[in-house]
């Protein structure tokens, strides 16, 4: 089949949106012939270098950017969102001309993965697939009381922007024209159904290449007497590291440490909390590290603590499961999709006090039961191999495309013939 995919952000060897874009289009080209709409200014050289080393005959890139304000995406987060919206409009006209020449069977919007922003390529007269998209997650209101003023303002503005997006008629049009929407989380799935999407499937935006899974599987099983918990990521209020620290304090484990890898605006508050709780040298802040150093530290750890309050992805959960480590996360967002009862503990988020209490109990159980950690680690490795490699994820998706075309053939057949003519 001939598939047109839109990936505003797309780059090999990266994580987050860039990694989603690249891995989705790269793996889809194994099964179909794929054309990709993306920008030349961010990742073209990296894409062309990768394809020179590892050619993919079925993968074609179409680069374009705004004729005016081409580099506006460099001006900060607000400017990126405006640039993205305008680029999506331009993408429709580029896609329309391509469709007249090539005659695509389906069109798929991949990145950015925001459910509250429209994709104008949905207006093409062919079946439209949307996602994976996230952004429907919110920090439970009960947890706001522990946020700084800056954190509360951030949450208010985030909710406002999302609500405004839901008022955008083009977002509703995108939803109604989607023959399939891939929701990264259950929270986003609920918003997509509200917007009018008829066919919504949960499809985590977390994934790992086989090469990374193989490498992580080679991590040794640390047999140290000291059980090390670890959190990794940006130190922001919604990442919930303060909850992890409070739970660690409540657990009162003698032979245990809590390592925190990353940096961010909440670091001083977290360091102050460590002093207040008198955790001393049992907690260590490592700062932001290169990937190789980070992996070296992770191999020395036993359990991932990921108490994020609204996270569409949470890729580190998949990475740590691939490394044979158990996970403690909140039963929210992307981590709740990835982690199962066999691979870790998903903590309910009814209130901060109960969450901290339940998280501390999970820490005690895992610290004292080496065999349980081992079983969860093995189950996590199996889960990632079977369900969270990009190869497995996209293979599943690629097999859906023919059914989408067949089930929507009557609706689109006249428009397709007209456009091709």
C-alpha positions, -999 to 999 in steps of 0.1 A, spaced: 0 0 0 10 36 -5 9 55 28 15 92 35 27 99 70 31 134 86 59 137 111 66 173 121 93 159 144 113 130 131 149 120 138 168 87 141 185 79 173 164 102 194 136 97 220 104 116 226 86 130 196 116 128 173 120 91 181 83 84 177 83 100 143 114 82 130 105 47 144 69 48 132 78 58 96 109 36 95 92 4 106 61 11 85 83 11 54 90 -26 61 54 -34 51 42 -5 28 56 22 6 58 53 27 61 90 20 69 112 50 61 149 54 87 166 77 108 196 82 143 201 67 156 224 94 155 201 124 166 166 113 173 163 75 210 157 78 205 131 104 179 113 84 199 114 52 231 101 70 211 72 85 195 63 51 230 64 35 243 39 60 211 18 61 190 23 29 152 18 31 139 17 -5 103 21 5 108 52 25 106 86 8 110 120 26 93 152 15 109 182 33 92 216 35 89 245 59 70 277 61 79 303 34 78 330 61 89 326 97 107 293 87 127 291 119 100 303 142 100 270 160 134 280 176 118 309 195 105 290 225 76 267 234 49 291 225 64 299 191 68 261 185 30 256 189 22 284 165 47 273 140 34 237 143 -2 248 136 8 269 106 30 240 93 0 217 95 -20 240 73 8 240 47 11 202 50 -24 199 36 -15 217 4 17 197 0 -1 165 7 -29 173 -17 -5 178 -46 13 146 -37 -19 127 -36 -29 138 -71 4 125 -84 7 93 -64 -27 83 -52 -22 73 -16 -43 45 1 -43 62 35 -28 91 54 -14 90 89 -6 118 113 22 108 136 39 138 153 33 160 171 11 136 191 -14 161 207 -50 153 206 -60 189 211 -43 202 179 -58 195 144 -42 177 115 -53 193 83 -42 163 62 -74 147 76 -92 167 48 -77 145 21 -103 122 5 -87 90 18 -88 72 52 -71 91 79 -53 76 109 -44 98 139 -18 91 164 -5 80 188 -18 111 204 -17 121 241 -22 151 262 -55 142 278 -39 135 311 -42 159 341 -26 159 376 -54 150 400 -66 182 418 -58 167 452 -21 168 444 -20 205 434 -17 216 471 19 204 471 28 223 439 48 255 439 31 287 426 49 282 394 37 246 392 1 256 398 2 283 371 17 258 347 -12 234 354 -38 261 349 -23 273 316 -19 237 304 -56 229 311 -66 262 295 -47 255 263 -61 220 261 -97 233 266 -92 259 240 -79 232 216 -112 213 222 -131 244 210 -112 245 178 -136 233 150 -107 218 131 -98 196 160 -134 183 159 -132 179 122 -99 159 126 -117 137 151 -147 130 130 -126 122 99 -104 97 118 -111 62 108 -88 52 136 -73 72 165 -45 58 185 -46 70 221 -14 69 241 -34 67 274 -69 59 286 -73 95 296 -67 107 261 -90 80 247 -118 94 267 -112 129 253 -110 115 217 -144 98 222 -158 131 235 -146 148 203 -164 123 181 -138 97 172 -157 64 165 -127 40 165 -102 46 194 -75 21 203 -50 23 231 -15 24 215 13 34 238 37 59 223 66 42 242 88 19 222 123 6 219 144 -6 189 154 -43 191 190 -31 195 182 -12 227 161 -41 241 190 -65 235 215 -43 251 194 -36 282 187 -73 285 224 -78 291 223 -58 323 236 -79 352 212 -86 381 227 -65 409 231 -86 440 242 -57 463 229 -58 499 219 -22 494 186 -19 474 188 11 451 156 29 440 160 53 411 140 80 394 151 95 361 139 124 341 134 162 343 129 174 378 95 191 373 66 194 397 44 170 378 70 143 377 61 136 413 96 130 426 86 146 459 61 118 463 88 92 458 110 109 484 82 110 509 74 73 503 111 64 507 112 82 540 81 65 552 95 31 542 123 34 568 146 9 550 180 5 565 199 -8 535 184 13 507 193 43 487 174 66 463 192 79 433 177 107 412 191 113 377 181 145 359 178 182 365 151 208 364 133 237 381 123 216 411 157 205 421 162 230 449 128 222 464 136 185 462 170 190 479 153 210 506 128 182 511 156 157 515 171 179 543 137 183 559 132 145 560 167 140 572 175 114 546 211 124 545 234 104 522 206 79 515 195 101 486 218 112 458 212 137 431 233 129 400 222 157 377 217 153 340 242 128 325 251 115 290 232 84 281 262 60 285 268 73 321 231 71 328 229 34 317 260 26 338 242 40 369 209 23 360 226 -11 360 235 -6 396 198 0 406 171 -24 414 137 -6 412 124 23 391 103 49 409 82 68 384 55 87 402 45 110 373 12 127 376 5 133 339 28 116 315 17 105 280 48 84 276 71 75 304 95 56 281 119 50 311 94 24 324 98 3 292 136 8 294 138 -4 330 116 -34 323 138 -43 293 167 -42 318 149 -67 341 140 -41 367 106 -39 385 87 -6 384 67 14 408 45 40 391 12 58 395 -19 43 379 -20 73 356 -11 81 320 15 62 299 32 43 327 -2 28 337 -5 14 301 30 -1 301 33 -15 336 13 -46 345 7 -64 378 34 -89 367 60 -63 361 55 -38 389 32 -19 412 7 7 399 -3 30 428 -37 46 430 -38 84 431 -68 92 453 -49 115 476 -12 124 482 -12 107 517 -26 74 505 -4 74 474 27 80 495 16 53 519 9 27 492 41 36 474 62 31 506 46 -3 511 55 -13 476 91 -2 483 93 -23 514 79 -54 496 104 -51 467 133 -43 490 127 -74 511 117 -99 484 146 -105 460 127 -133 442 97 -111 435 120 -85 420 135 -112 398 101 -125 387 89 -90 379 121 -83 360 118 -114 338 81 -106 332 91 -71 322 117 -82 297 92 -106 281 65 -79 279 89 -54 263 102 -79 237 67 -89 227 48 -56 229 71 -26 231 97 -31 204 90 -6 176 92 -35 152 63 -54 170 43 -23 176 43 -11 140 39 -46 126 6 -47 144 -4 -14 131 6 -21 95 -17 -51 94 -46 -28 104 -42 -6 73 -58 -30 48 -88 -35 70 -92 3 73 -91 7 36 -116 -21 30 -141 -10 56 -140 26 44 -139 19 7 -175 30 -2 -171 63 17 -139 73 0 -141 56 -34 -158 84 -53 -135 111 -39 -104 90 -46 -113 85 -82 -121 121 -86 -88 132 -70 -67 108 -90 -83 120 -122 
